[in-house]
Amino acid sequence: MLGRPGQGAVILAPANDTLGLAEGIETALSAILLLDIPVWATLGNERLAHIAIPDTVTRLILLPDNDRGGRIGAAKATDAYAMPGRTIEVLWPPQGFNDWNDALRAGGKGVGDWMRQAA
């Protein structure tokens, strides 16, 4: 990436009352397909807490990678985006996968379990 991204993200789908944030573009696209929610790519775990989120988003779903950087980024983002009327969820990839792209490439294995729990 050239230049400073500021509070920008790669907007892959328009936000509505729900928005997901993922680290990379591939992971964000995979989460859109698997979870059927709009997702933006932050371009790194260190940027999960630095994106300008529309005030209209009342449900923010953080989709960090399942690694140390993802855990740190998710913790910072949870604090950064807290506001009255907004719920923040951290949704980890299914067990055994590093990110949502890995889960998609494995045929969505384990995603159905998450969908049943979230319903």
PDB file as gemmi writes it, atoms N, CA and C in Angstrom:
CRYST1    1.000    1.000    1.000  90.00  90.00  90.00 P 1                      
ATOM      1  N   MET A   1       0.840  -1.153   0.000  1.00  0.00           N  
ATOM      2  CA  MET A   1       0.000   0.000   0.000  1.00  0.00           C  
ATOM      3  C   MET A   1       0.895   1.229   0.000  1.00  0.00           C  
ATOM      4  N   LEU A   2       0.603   2.163  -0.853  1.00  0.00           N  
ATOM      5  CA  LEU A   2       1.340   3.420  -0.899  1.00  0.00           C  
ATOM      6  C   LEU A   2       0.568   4.481  -0.133  1.00  0.00           C  
ATOM      7  N   GLY A   3       1.275   5.290   0.613  1.00  0.00           N  
ATOM      8  CA  GLY A   3       0.619   6.358   1.355  1.00  0.00           C  
ATOM      9  C   GLY A   3       0.015   5.877   2.655  1.00  0.00           C  
ATOM     10  N   ARG A   4      -0.654   6.793   3.307  1.00  0.00           N  
ATOM     11  CA  ARG A   4      -1.272   6.492   4.598  1.00  0.00           C  
ATOM     12  C   ARG A   4      -2.763   6.241   4.413  1.00  0.00           C  
ATOM     13  N   PRO A   5      -3.248   5.119   4.908  1.00  0.00           N  
ATOM     14  CA  PRO A   5      -4.664   4.813   4.720  1.00  0.00           C  
ATOM     15  C   PRO A   5      -5.598   5.570   5.666  1.00  0.00           C  
ATOM     16  N   GLY A   6      -5.056   6.181   6.704  1.00  0.00           N  
ATOM     17  CA  GLY A   6      -5.905   6.905   7.647  1.00  0.00           C  
ATOM     18  C   GLY A   6      -6.949   5.990   8.250  1.00  0.00           C  
ATOM     19  N   GLN A   7      -8.205   6.427   8.220  1.00  0.00           N  
ATOM     20  CA  GLN A   7      -9.299   5.634   8.778  1.00  0.00           C  
ATOM     21  C   GLN A   7     -10.043   4.856   7.702  1.00  0.00           C  
ATOM     22  N   GLY A   8      -9.436   4.752   6.527  1.00  0.00           N  
ATOM     23  CA  GLY A   8     -10.085   4.091   5.409  1.00  0.00           C  
ATOM     24  C   GLY A   8      -9.982   2.581   5.466  1.00  0.00           C  
ATOM     25  N   ALA A   9     -10.862   1.936   4.721  1.00  0.00           N  
ATOM     26  CA  ALA A   9     -10.884   0.486   4.589  1.00  0.00           C  
ATOM     27  C   ALA A   9     -11.247   0.159   3.146  1.00  0.00           C  
ATOM     28  N   VAL A  10     -11.047  -1.081   2.759  1.00  0.00           N  
ATOM     29  CA  VAL A  10     -11.505  -1.544   1.455  1.00  0.00           C  
ATOM     30  C   VAL A  10     -12.971  -1.942   1.635  1.00  0.00           C  
ATOM     31  N   ILE A  11     -13.859  -1.132   1.080  1.00  0.00           N  
ATOM     32  CA  ILE A  11     -15.297  -1.330   1.258  1.00  0.00           C  
ATOM     33  C   ILE A  11     -15.779  -2.300   0.185  1.00  0.00           C  
ATOM     34  N   LEU A  12     -16.055  -3.527   0.597  1.00  0.00           N  
ATOM     35  CA  LEU A  12     -16.447  -4.580  -0.335  1.00  0.00           C  
ATOM     36  C   LEU A  12     -17.956  -4.730  -0.445  1.00  0.00           C  
ATOM     37  N   ALA A  13     -18.677  -4.159   0.488  1.00  0.00           N  
ATOM     38  CA  ALA A  13     -20.144  -4.171   0.483  1.00  0.00           C  
ATOM     39  C   ALA A  13     -20.590  -2.990   1.330  1.00  0.00           C  
ATOM     40  N   PRO A  14     -21.684  -2.345   0.960  1.00  0.00           N  
ATOM     41  CA  PRO A  14     -22.136  -1.203   1.751  1.00  0.00           C  
ATOM     42  C   PRO A  14     -22.591  -1.633   3.142  1.00  0.00           C  
ATOM     43  N   ALA A  15     -22.241  -0.832   4.133  1.00  0.00           N  
ATOM     44  CA  ALA A  15     -22.661  -1.118   5.507  1.00  0.00           C  
ATOM     45  C   ALA A  15     -24.151  -0.840   5.643  1.00  0.00           C  
ATOM     46  N   ASN A  16     -24.809  -1.626   6.461  1.00  0.00           N  
ATOM     47  CA  ASN A  16     -26.168  -1.313   6.872  1.00  0.00           C  
ATOM     48  C   ASN A  16     -26.142  -1.241   8.397  1.00  0.00           C  
ATOM     49  N   ASP A  17     -27.108  -1.764   9.097  1.00  0.00           N  
ATOM     50  CA  ASP A  17     -27.016  -1.735  10.556  1.00  0.00           C  
ATOM     51  C   ASP A  17     -25.976  -2.730  11.068  1.00  0.00           C  
ATOM     52  N   THR A  18     -25.575  -3.675  10.216  1.00  0.00           N  
ATOM     53  CA  THR A  18     -24.549  -4.662  10.552  1.00  0.00           C  
ATOM     54  C   THR A  18     -23.345  -4.456   9.645  1.00  0.00           C  
ATOM     55  N   LEU A  19     -22.160  -4.593  10.233  1.00  0.00           N  
ATOM     56  CA  LEU A  19     -20.921  -4.495   9.458  1.00  0.00           C  
ATOM     57  C   LEU A  19     -19.878  -5.412  10.072  1.00  0.00           C  
ATOM     58  N   GLY A  20     -19.171  -6.137   9.225  1.00  0.00           N  
ATOM     59  CA  GLY A  20     -18.047  -6.942   9.663  1.00  0.00           C  
ATOM     60  C   GLY A  20     -16.744  -6.281   9.255  1.00  0.00           C  
ATOM     61  N   LEU A  21     -15.718  -6.458  10.070  1.00  0.00           N  
ATOM     62  CA  LEU A  21     -14.366  -5.990   9.752  1.00  0.00           C  
ATOM     63  C   LEU A  21     -13.429  -7.183   9.773  1.00  0.00           C  
ATOM     64  N   ALA A  22     -12.709  -7.389   8.673  1.00  0.00           N  
ATOM     65  CA  ALA A  22     -11.724  -8.458   8.580  1.00  0.00           C  
ATOM     66  C   ALA A  22     -10.379  -7.845   8.222  1.00  0.00           C  
ATOM     67  N   GLU A  23      -9.317  -8.600   8.438  1.00  0.00           N  
ATOM     68  CA  GLU A  23      -7.977  -8.073   8.203  1.00  0.00           C  
ATOM     69  C   GLU A  23      -7.662  -7.904   6.722  1.00  0.00           C  
ATOM     70  N   GLY A  24      -7.808  -8.954   5.948  1.00  0.00           N  
ATOM     71  CA  GLY A  24      -7.404  -8.904   4.549  1.00  0.00           C  
ATOM     72  C   GLY A  24      -8.579  -8.958   3.591  1.00  0.00           C  
ATOM     73  N   ILE A  25      -8.308  -8.625   2.338  1.00  0.00           N  
ATOM     74  CA  ILE A  25      -9.359  -8.608   1.323  1.00  0.00           C  
ATOM     75  C   ILE A  25      -9.922 -10.015   1.096  1.00  0.00           C  
ATOM     76  N   GLU A  26      -9.057 -11.016   0.974  1.00  0.00           N  
ATOM     77  CA  GLU A  26      -9.530 -12.379   0.741  1.00  0.00           C  
ATOM     78  C   GLU A  26     -10.384 -12.869   1.899  1.00  0.00           C  
ATOM     79  N   THR A  27      -9.949 -12.568   3.119  1.00  0.00           N  
ATOM     80  CA  THR A  27     -10.706 -12.974   4.301  1.00  0.00           C  
ATOM     81  C   THR A  27     -12.057 -12.276   4.338  1.00  0.00           C  
ATOM     82  N   ALA A  28     -12.077 -10.988   4.014  1.00  0.00           N  
ATOM     83  CA  ALA A  28     -13.336 -10.237   4.008  1.00  0.00           C  
ATOM     84  C   ALA A  28     -14.298 -10.791   2.957  1.00  0.00           C  
ATOM     85  N   LEU A  29     -13.806 -11.054   1.754  1.00  0.00           N  
ATOM     86  CA  LEU A  29     -14.663 -11.620   0.706  1.00  0.00           C  
ATOM     87  C   LEU A  29     -15.196 -12.993   1.106  1.00  0.00           C  
ATOM     88  N   SER A  30     -14.358 -13.789   1.734  1.00  0.00           N  
ATOM     89  CA  SER A  30     -14.784 -15.114   2.188  1.00  0.00           C  
ATOM     90  C   SER A  30     -15.859 -15.001   3.259  1.00  0.00           C  
ATOM     91  N   ALA A  31     -15.693 -14.065   4.180  1.00  0.00           N  
ATOM     92  CA  ALA A  31     -16.691 -13.870   5.236  1.00  0.00           C  
ATOM     93  C   ALA A  31     -18.023 -13.417   4.648  1.00  0.00           C  
ATOM     94  N   ILE A  32     -17.984 -12.576   3.622  1.00  0.00           N  
ATOM     95  CA  ILE A  32     -19.224 -12.159   2.955  1.00  0.00           C  
ATOM     96  C   ILE A  32     -19.959 -13.389   2.422  1.00  0.00           C  
ATOM     97  N   LEU A  33     -19.232 -14.273   1.768  1.00  0.00           N  
ATOM     98  CA  LEU A  33     -19.843 -15.472   1.188  1.00  0.00           C  
ATOM     99  C   LEU A  33     -20.347 -16.442   2.252  1.00  0.00           C  
ATOM    100  N   LEU A  34     -19.571 -16.631   3.305  1.00  0.00           N  
ATOM    101  CA  LEU A  34     -19.922 -17.615   4.327  1.00  0.00           C  
ATOM    102  C   LEU A  34     -20.963 -17.120   5.317  1.00  0.00           C  
ATOM    103  N   LEU A  35     -20.909 -15.848   5.667  1.00  0.00           N  
ATOM    104  CA  LEU A  35     -21.741 -15.327   6.753  1.00  0.00           C  
ATOM    105  C   LEU A  35     -22.895 -14.458   6.274  1.00  0.00           C  
ATOM    106  N   ASP A  36     -22.858 -14.075   5.002  1.00  0.00           N  
ATOM    107  CA  ASP A  36     -23.918 -13.255   4.408  1.00  0.00           C  
ATOM    108  C   ASP A  36     -24.116 -11.930   5.157  1.00  0.00           C  
ATOM    109  N   ILE A  37     -23.004 -11.261   5.428  1.00  0.00           N  
ATOM    110  CA  ILE A  37     -23.030  -9.929   6.038  1.00  0.00           C  
ATOM    111  C   ILE A  37     -22.090  -9.028   5.237  1.00  0.00           C  
ATOM    112  N   PRO A  38     -22.290  -7.710   5.273  1.00  0.00           N  
ATOM    113  CA  PRO A  38     -21.327  -6.815   4.627  1.00  0.00           C  
ATOM    114  C   PRO A  38     -20.031  -6.788   5.432  1.00  0.00           C  
ATOM    115  N   VAL A  39     -18.900  -6.835   4.743  1.00  0.00           N  
ATOM    116  CA  VAL A  39     -17.597  -6.854   5.417  1.00  0.00           C  
ATOM    117  C   VAL A  39     -16.646  -5.909   4.706  1.00  0.00           C  
ATOM    118  N   TRP A  40     -15.871  -5.191   5.493  1.00  0.00           N  
ATOM    119  CA  TRP A  40     -14.807  -4.331   4.977  1.00  0.00           C  
ATOM    120  C   TRP A  40     -13.465  -4.923   5.373  1.00  0.00           C  
ATOM    121  N   ALA A  41     -12.458  -4.731   4.538  1.00  0.00           N  
ATOM    122  CA  ALA A  41     -11.093  -5.182   4.831  1.00  0.00           C  
ATOM    123  C   ALA A  41     -10.290  -4.017   5.398  1.00  0.00           C  
ATOM    124  N   THR A  42      -9.638  -4.253   6.532  1.00  0.00           N  
ATOM    125  CA  THR A  42      -8.860  -3.195   7.193  1.00  0.00           C  
ATOM    126  C   THR A  42      -7.411  -3.148   6.730  1.00  0.00           C  
ATOM    127  N   LEU A  43      -6.968  -4.190   6.047  1.00  0.00           N  
ATOM    128  CA  LEU A  43      -5.590  -4.308   5.545  1.00  0.00           C  
ATOM    129  C   LEU A  43      -4.563  -4.464   6.656  1.00  0.00           C  
ATOM    130  N   GLY A  44      -4.924  -5.229   7.675  1.00  0.00           N  
ATOM    131  CA  GLY A  44      -3.974  -5.568   8.730  1.00  0.00           C  
ATOM    132  C   GLY A  44      -4.611  -5.567  10.101  1.00  0.00           C  
ATOM    133  N   ASN A  45      -4.135  -6.472  10.964  1.00  0.00           N  
ATOM    134  CA  ASN A  45      -4.700  -6.550  12.313  1.00  0.00           C  
ATOM    135  C   ASN A  45      -4.449  -5.285  13.120  1.00  0.00           C  
ATOM    136  N   GLU A  46      -3.347  -4.610  12.826  1.00  0.00           N  
ATOM    137  CA  GLU A  46      -3.032  -3.381  13.561  1.00  0.00           C  
ATOM    138  C   GLU A  46      -3.981  -2.244  13.190  1.00  0.00           C  
ATOM    139  N   ARG A  47      -4.770  -2.424  12.129  1.00  0.00           N  
ATOM    140  CA  ARG A  47      -5.717  -1.386  11.691  1.00  0.00           C  
ATOM    141  C   ARG A  47      -7.169  -1.698  12.071  1.00  0.00           C  
ATOM    142  N   LEU A  48      -7.409  -2.837  12.707  1.00  0.00           N  
ATOM    143  CA  LEU A  48      -8.780  -3.197  13.071  1.00  0.00           C  
ATOM    144  C   LEU A  48      -9.462  -2.120  13.914  1.00  0.00           C  
ATOM    145  N   ALA A  49      -8.709  -1.399  14.715  1.00  0.00           N  
ATOM    146  CA  ALA A  49      -9.279  -0.394  15.624  1.00  0.00           C  
ATOM    147  C   ALA A  49      -9.246   1.021  15.057  1.00  0.00           C  
ATOM    148  N   HIS A  50      -8.883   1.185  13.788  1.00  0.00           N  
ATOM    149  CA  HIS A  50      -8.664   2.538  13.256  1.00  0.00           C  
ATOM    150  C   HIS A  50      -9.537   2.902  12.057  1.00  0.00           C  
ATOM    151  N   ILE A  51     -10.612   2.187  11.842  1.00  0.00           N  
ATOM    152  CA  ILE A  51     -11.475   2.420  10.686  1.00  0.00           C  
ATOM    153  C   ILE A  51     -12.637   3.329  11.091  1.00  0.00           C  
ATOM    154  N   ALA A  52     -13.024   4.223  10.209  1.00  0.00           N  
ATOM    155  CA  ALA A  52     -14.184   5.094  10.457  1.00  0.00           C  
ATOM    156  C   ALA A  52     -15.460   4.281  10.216  1.00  0.00           C  
ATOM    157  N   ILE A  53     -16.141   3.952  11.290  1.00  0.00           N  
ATOM    158  CA  ILE A  53     -17.366   3.155  11.220  1.00  0.00           C  
ATOM    159  C   ILE A  53     -18.569   4.099  11.195  1.00  0.00           C  
ATOM    160  N   PRO A  54     -19.488   3.925  10.254  1.00  0.00           N  
ATOM    161  CA  PRO A  54     -20.676   4.784  10.234  1.00  0.00           C  
ATOM    162  C   PRO A  54     -21.473   4.667  11.542  1.00  0.00           C  
ATOM    163  N   ASP A  55     -22.024   5.772  11.995  1.00  0.00           N  
ATOM    164  CA  ASP A  55     -22.823   5.764  13.223  1.00  0.00           C  
ATOM    165  C   ASP A  55     -24.066   4.891  13.096  1.00  0.00           C  
ATOM    166  N   THR A  56     -24.493   4.617  11.877  1.00  0.00           N  
ATOM    167  CA  THR A  56     -25.683   3.796  11.648  1.00  0.00           C  
ATOM    168  C   THR A  56     -25.450   2.316  11.927  1.00  0.00           C  
ATOM    169  N   VAL A  57     -24.194   1.911  12.105  1.00  0.00           N  
ATOM    170  CA  VAL A  57     -23.876   0.512  12.387  1.00  0.00           C  
ATOM    171  C   VAL A  57     -24.155   0.242  13.862  1.00  0.00           C  
ATOM    172  N   THR A  58     -25.138  -0.617  14.118  1.00  0.00           N  
ATOM    173  CA  THR A  58     -25.497  -0.961  15.496  1.00  0.00           C  
ATOM    174  C   THR A  58     -24.986  -2.343  15.900  1.00  0.00           C  
ATOM    175  N   ARG A  59     -24.536  -3.116  14.928  1.00  0.00           N  
ATOM    176  CA  ARG A  59     -23.946  -4.433  15.200  1.00  0.00           C  
ATOM    177  C   ARG A  59     -22.650  -4.528  14.409  1.00  0.00           C  
ATOM    178  N   LEU A  60     -21.541  -4.504  15.133  1.00  0.00           N  
ATOM    179  CA  LEU A  60     -20.223  -4.599  14.516  1.00  0.00           C  
ATOM    180  C   LEU A  60     -19.650  -5.976  14.817  1.00  0.00           C  
ATOM    181  N   ILE A  61     -19.255  -6.682  13.767  1.00  0.00           N  
ATOM    182  CA  ILE A  61     -18.710  -8.027  13.922  1.00  0.00           C  
ATOM    183  C   ILE A  61     -17.249  -8.001  13.505  1.00  0.00           C  
ATOM    184  N   LEU A  62     -16.373  -8.212  14.463  1.00  0.00           N  
ATOM    185  CA  LEU A  62     -14.937  -8.257  14.198  1.00  0.00           C  
ATOM    186  C   LEU A  62     -14.574  -9.677  13.788  1.00  0.00           C  
ATOM    187  N   LEU A  63     -13.830  -9.806  12.695  1.00  0.00           N  
ATOM    188  CA  LEU A  63     -13.474 -11.103  12.118  1.00  0.00           C  
ATOM    189  C   LEU A  63     -11.951 -11.241  12.042  1.00  0.00           C  
ATOM    190  N   PRO A  64     -11.273 -11.212  13.188  1.00  0.00           N  
ATOM    191  CA  PRO A  64      -9.812 -11.247  13.167  1.00  0.00           C  
ATOM    192  C   PRO A  64      -9.278 -12.623  12.789  1.00  0.00           C  
ATOM    193  N   ASP A  65      -8.026 -12.628  12.356  1.00  0.00           N  
ATOM    194  CA  ASP A  65      -7.342 -13.899  12.141  1.00  0.00           C  
ATOM    195  C   ASP A  65      -7.109 -14.553  13.497  1.00  0.00           C  
ATOM    196  N   ASN A  66      -7.029 -15.871  13.495  1.00  0.00           N  
ATOM    197  CA  ASN A  66      -6.847 -16.629  14.725  1.00  0.00           C  
ATOM    198  C   ASN A  66      -5.357 -16.753  15.050  1.00  0.00           C  
ATOM    199  N   ASP A  67      -4.772 -15.619  15.434  1.00  0.00           N  
ATOM    200  CA  ASP A  67      -3.363 -15.585  15.814  1.00  0.00           C  
ATOM    201  C   ASP A  67      -3.158 -14.468  16.837  1.00  0.00           C  
ATOM    202  N   ARG A  68      -1.933 -14.318  17.302  1.00  0.00           N  
ATOM    203  CA  ARG A  68      -1.640 -13.316  18.334  1.00  0.00           C  
ATOM    204  C   ARG A  68      -2.022 -11.909  17.875  1.00  0.00           C  
ATOM    205  N   GLY A  69      -1.642 -11.542  16.658  1.00  0.00           N  
ATOM    206  CA  GLY A  69      -1.968 -10.219  16.136  1.00  0.00           C  
ATOM    207  C   GLY A  69      -3.468  -9.991  16.059  1.00  0.00           C  
ATOM    208  N   GLY A  70      -4.200 -11.020  15.669  1.00  0.00           N  
ATOM    209  CA  GLY A  70      -5.654 -10.922  15.605  1.00  0.00           C  
ATOM    210  C   GLY A  70      -6.273 -10.707  16.970  1.00  0.00           C  
ATOM    211  N   ARG A  71      -5.749 -11.402  17.984  1.00  0.00           N  
ATOM    212  CA  ARG A  71      -6.274 -11.240  19.348  1.00  0.00           C  
ATOM    213  C   ARG A  71      -6.025  -9.828  19.864  1.00  0.00           C  
ATOM    214  N   ILE A  72      -4.831  -9.308  19.614  1.00  0.00           N  
ATOM    215  CA  ILE A  72      -4.505  -7.942  20.043  1.00  0.00           C  
ATOM    216  C   ILE A  72      -5.386  -6.937  19.300  1.00  0.00           C  
ATOM    217  N   GLY A  73      -5.494  -7.089  17.987  1.00  0.00           N  
ATOM    218  CA  GLY A  73      -6.312  -6.183  17.187  1.00  0.00           C  
ATOM    219  C   GLY A  73      -7.773  -6.197  17.604  1.00  0.00           C  
ATOM    220  N   ALA A  74      -8.311  -7.381  17.875  1.00  0.00           N  
ATOM    221  CA  ALA A  74      -9.714  -7.497  18.283  1.00  0.00           C  
ATOM    222  C   ALA A  74      -9.955  -6.828  19.632  1.00  0.00           C  
ATOM    223  N   ALA A  75      -9.026  -7.000  20.563  1.00  0.00           N  
ATOM    224  CA  ALA A  75      -9.180  -6.368  21.879  1.00  0.00           C  
ATOM    225  C   ALA A  75      -9.176  -4.847  21.754  1.00  0.00           C  
ATOM    226  N   LYS A  76      -8.268  -4.316  20.958  1.00  0.00           N  
ATOM    227  CA  LYS A  76      -8.205  -2.861  20.764  1.00  0.00           C  
ATOM    228  C   LYS A  76      -9.450  -2.349  20.049  1.00  0.00           C  
ATOM    229  N   ALA A  77      -9.907  -3.084  19.043  1.00  0.00           N  
ATOM    230  CA  ALA A  77     -11.084  -2.656  18.281  1.00  0.00           C  
ATOM    231  C   ALA A  77     -12.345  -2.685  19.138  1.00  0.00           C  
ATOM    232  N   THR A  78     -12.462  -3.678  19.995  1.00  0.00           N  
ATOM    233  CA  THR A  78     -13.625  -3.757  20.878  1.00  0.00           C  
ATOM    234  C   THR A  78     -13.729  -2.504  21.729  1.00  0.00           C  
ATOM    235  N   ASP A  79     -12.612  -2.050  22.261  1.00  0.00           N  
ATOM    236  CA  ASP A  79     -12.597  -0.816  23.059  1.00  0.00           C  
ATOM    237  C   ASP A  79     -12.842   0.413  22.188  1.00  0.00           C  
ATOM    238  N   ALA A  80     -12.217   0.462  21.029  1.00  0.00           N  
ATOM    239  CA  ALA A  80     -12.276   1.653  20.175  1.00  0.00           C  
ATOM    240  C   ALA A  80     -13.673   1.934  19.626  1.00  0.00           C  
ATOM    241  N   TYR A  81     -14.441   0.895  19.336  1.00  0.00           N  
ATOM    242  CA  TYR A  81     -15.728   1.086  18.675  1.00  0.00           C  
ATOM    243  C   TYR A  81     -16.926   1.058  19.617  1.00  0.00           C  
ATOM    244  N   ALA A  82     -16.673   0.894  20.905  1.00  0.00           N  
ATOM    245  CA  ALA A  82     -17.779   0.843  21.862  1.00  0.00           C  
ATOM    246  C   ALA A  82     -18.526   2.169  21.886  1.00  0.00           C  
ATOM    247  N   MET A  83     -19.841   2.079  21.802  1.00  0.00           N  
ATOM    248  CA  MET A  83     -20.692   3.261  21.925  1.00  0.00           C  
ATOM    249  C   MET A  83     -22.096   2.800  22.298  1.00  0.00           C  
ATOM    250  N   PRO A  84     -22.861   3.653  22.946  1.00  0.00           N  
ATOM    251  CA  PRO A  84     -24.222   3.264  23.320  1.00  0.00           C  
ATOM    252  C   PRO A  84     -25.033   2.855  22.089  1.00  0.00           C  
ATOM    253  N   GLY A  85     -25.748   1.753  22.209  1.00  0.00           N  
ATOM    254  CA  GLY A  85     -26.585   1.286  21.117  1.00  0.00           C  
ATOM    255  C   GLY A  85     -25.894   0.404  20.095  1.00  0.00           C  
ATOM    256  N   ARG A  86     -24.610   0.155  20.273  1.00  0.00           N  
ATOM    257  CA  ARG A  86     -23.868  -0.700  19.328  1.00  0.00           C  
ATOM    258  C   ARG A  86     -23.385  -1.950  20.052  1.00  0.00           C  
ATOM    259  N   THR A  87     -23.693  -3.109  19.487  1.00  0.00           N  
ATOM    260  CA  THR A  87     -23.126  -4.347  20.004  1.00  0.00           C  
ATOM    261  C   THR A  87     -21.899  -4.696  19.171  1.00  0.00           C  
ATOM    262  N   ILE A  88     -20.903  -5.225  19.848  1.00  0.00           N  
ATOM    263  CA  ILE A  88     -19.668  -5.623  19.177  1.00  0.00           C  
ATOM    264  C   ILE A  88     -19.433  -7.094  19.479  1.00  0.00           C  
ATOM    265  N   GLU A  89     -19.272  -7.868  18.427  1.00  0.00           N  
ATOM    266  CA  GLU A  89     -19.011  -9.295  18.557  1.00  0.00           C  
ATOM    267  C   GLU A  89     -17.656  -9.604  17.929  1.00  0.00           C  
ATOM    268  N   VAL A  90     -16.947 -10.535  18.521  1.00  0.00           N  
ATOM    269  CA  VAL A  90     -15.718 -11.039  17.909  1.00  0.00           C  
ATOM    270  C   VAL A  90     -16.029 -12.452  17.442  1.00  0.00           C  
ATOM    271  N   LEU A  91     -15.907 -12.650  16.161  1.00  0.00           N  
ATOM    272  CA  LEU A  91     -16.225 -13.941  15.565  1.00  0.00           C  
ATOM    273  C   LEU A  91     -14.948 -14.553  14.997  1.00  0.00           C  
ATOM    274  N   TRP A  92     -14.481 -15.584  15.677  1.00  0.00           N  
ATOM    275  CA  TRP A  92     -13.253 -16.260  15.251  1.00  0.00           C  
ATOM    276  C   TRP A  92     -13.576 -17.274  14.170  1.00  0.00           C  
ATOM    277  N   PRO A  93     -12.619 -17.571  13.307  1.00  0.00           N  
ATOM    278  CA  PRO A  93     -12.832 -18.629  12.310  1.00  0.00           C  
ATOM    279  C   PRO A  93     -13.110 -19.955  13.023  1.00  0.00           C  
ATOM    280  N   PRO A  94     -13.775 -20.887  12.344  1.00  0.00           N  
ATOM    281  CA  PRO A  94     -14.004 -22.196  12.953  1.00  0.00           C  
ATOM    282  C   PRO A  94     -12.683 -22.820  13.416  1.00  0.00           C  
ATOM    283  N   GLN A  95     -12.789 -23.663  14.421  1.00  0.00           N  
ATOM    284  CA  GLN A  95     -11.607 -24.309  14.997  1.00  0.00           C  
ATOM    285  C   GLN A  95     -10.771 -24.988  13.917  1.00  0.00           C  
ATOM    286  N   GLY A  96      -9.471 -24.765  13.996  1.00  0.00           N  
ATOM    287  CA  GLY A  96      -8.544 -25.371  13.048  1.00  0.00           C  
ATOM    288  C   GLY A  96      -8.193 -24.491  11.860  1.00  0.00           C  
ATOM    289  N   PHE A  97      -8.822 -23.311  11.762  1.00  0.00           N  
ATOM    290  CA  PHE A  97      -8.558 -22.408  10.646  1.00  0.00           C  
ATOM    291  C   PHE A  97      -7.985 -21.093  11.153  1.00  0.00           C  
ATOM    292  N   ASN A  98      -7.073 -20.516  10.378  1.00  0.00           N  
ATOM    293  CA  ASN A  98      -6.467 -19.238  10.753  1.00  0.00           C  
ATOM    294  C   ASN A  98      -7.365 -18.055  10.408  1.00  0.00           C  
ATOM    295  N   ASP A  99      -8.121 -18.171   9.312  1.00  0.00           N  
ATOM    296  CA  ASP A  99      -8.997 -17.062   8.920  1.00  0.00           C  
ATOM    297  C   ASP A  99     -10.192 -17.609   8.141  1.00  0.00           C  
ATOM    298  N   TRP A 100     -11.111 -16.703   7.788  1.00  0.00           N  
ATOM    299  CA  TRP A 100     -12.334 -17.117   7.098  1.00  0.00           C  
ATOM    300  C   TRP A 100     -12.056 -17.587   5.672  1.00  0.00           C  
ATOM    301  N   ASN A 101     -10.971 -17.147   5.065  1.00  0.00           N  
ATOM    302  CA  ASN A 101     -10.607 -17.644   3.745  1.00  0.00           C  
ATOM    303  C   ASN A 101     -10.196 -19.105   3.822  1.00  0.00           C  
ATOM    304  N   ASP A 102      -9.461 -19.471   4.859  1.00  0.00           N  
ATOM    305  CA  ASP A 102      -9.104 -20.881   5.054  1.00  0.00           C  
ATOM    306  C   ASP A 102     -10.365 -21.738   5.186  1.00  0.00           C  
ATOM    307  N   ALA A 103     -11.350 -21.227   5.939  1.00  0.00           N  
ATOM    308  CA  ALA A 103     -12.603 -21.971   6.128  1.00  0.00           C  
ATOM    309  C   ALA A 103     -13.351 -22.123   4.803  1.00  0.00           C  
ATOM    310  N   LEU A 104     -13.378 -21.075   4.007  1.00  0.00           N  
ATOM    311  CA  LEU A 104     -14.061 -21.150   2.711  1.00  0.00           C  
ATOM    312  C   LEU A 104     -13.369 -22.146   1.786  1.00  0.00           C  
ATOM    313  N   ARG A 105     -12.045 -22.099   1.755  1.00  0.00           N  
ATOM    314  CA  ARG A 105     -11.298 -23.011   0.882  1.00  0.00           C  
ATOM    315  C   ARG A 105     -11.479 -24.465   1.303  1.00  0.00           C  
ATOM    316  N   ALA A 106     -11.831 -24.682   2.565  1.00  0.00           N  
ATOM    317  CA  ALA A 106     -12.101 -26.040   3.047  1.00  0.00           C  
ATOM    318  C   ALA A 106     -13.573 -26.414   2.861  1.00  0.00           C  
ATOM    319  N   GLY A 107     -14.274 -25.614   2.090  1.00  0.00           N  
ATOM    320  CA  GLY A 107     -15.672 -25.918   1.809  1.00  0.00           C  
ATOM    321  C   GLY A 107     -16.642 -25.399   2.852  1.00  0.00           C  
ATOM    322  N   GLY A 108     -16.209 -24.427   3.660  1.00  0.00           N  
ATOM    323  CA  GLY A 108     -17.089 -23.868   4.683  1.00  0.00           C  
ATOM    324  C   GLY A 108     -17.222 -24.746   5.911  1.00  0.00           C  
ATOM    325  N   LYS A 109     -16.303 -25.685   6.071  1.00  0.00           N  
ATOM    326  CA  LYS A 109     -16.341 -26.630   7.182  1.00  0.00           C  
ATOM    327  C   LYS A 109     -16.364 -25.890   8.524  1.00  0.00           C  
ATOM    328  N   GLY A 110     -17.323 -26.215   9.376  1.00  0.00           N  
ATOM    329  CA  GLY A 110     -17.413 -25.611  10.700  1.00  0.00           C  
ATOM    330  C   GLY A 110     -18.253 -24.351  10.749  1.00  0.00           C  
ATOM    331  N   VAL A 111     -18.575 -23.775   9.608  1.00  0.00           N  
ATOM    332  CA  VAL A 111     -19.343 -22.532   9.594  1.00  0.00           C  
ATOM    333  C   VAL A 111     -20.785 -22.787  10.005  1.00  0.00           C  
ATOM    334  N   GLY A 112     -21.335 -23.921   9.630  1.00  0.00           N  
ATOM    335  CA  GLY A 112     -22.706 -24.251  10.013  1.00  0.00           C  
ATOM    336  C   GLY A 112     -22.888 -24.284  11.514  1.00  0.00           C  
ATOM    337  N   ASP A 113     -21.889 -24.775  12.247  1.00  0.00           N  
ATOM    338  CA  ASP A 113     -21.958 -24.790  13.708  1.00  0.00           C  
ATOM    339  C   ASP A 113     -22.079 -23.377  14.247  1.00  0.00           C  
ATOM    340  N   TRP A 114     -21.293 -22.455  13.677  1.00  0.00           N  
ATOM    341  CA  TRP A 114     -21.352 -21.067  14.128  1.00  0.00           C  
ATOM    342  C   TRP A 114     -22.721 -20.479  13.827  1.00  0.00           C  
ATOM    343  N   MET A 115     -23.249 -20.747  12.639  1.00  0.00           N  
ATOM    344  CA  MET A 115     -24.540 -20.192  12.242  1.00  0.00           C  
ATOM    345  C   MET A 115     -25.639 -20.657  13.196  1.00  0.00           C  
ATOM    346  N   ARG A 116     -25.595 -21.915  13.608  1.00  0.00           N  
ATOM    347  CA  ARG A 116     -26.600 -22.421  14.545  1.00  0.00           C  
ATOM    348  C   ARG A 116     -26.470 -21.737  15.899  1.00  0.00           C  
ATOM    349  N   GLN A 117     -25.252 -21.484  16.356  1.00  0.00           N  
ATOM    350  CA  GLN A 117     -25.038 -20.830  17.646  1.00  0.00           C  
ATOM    351  C   GLN A 117     -25.458 -19.374  17.600  1.00  0.00           C  
ATOM    352  N   ALA A 118     -25.256 -18.713  16.481  1.00  0.00           N  
ATOM    353  CA  ALA A 118     -25.560 -17.289  16.366  1.00  0.00           C  
ATOM    354  C   ALA A 118     -27.056 -17.031  16.220  1.00  0.00           C  
ATOM    355  N   ALA A 119     -27.801 -18.020  15.779  1.00  0.00           N  
ATOM    356  CA  ALA A 119     -29.250 -17.827  15.532  1.00  0.00           C  
ATOM    357  C   ALA A 119     -30.034 -17.655  16.814  1.00  0.00           C  
TER     358      ALA A 119                                                      
END                                                                             
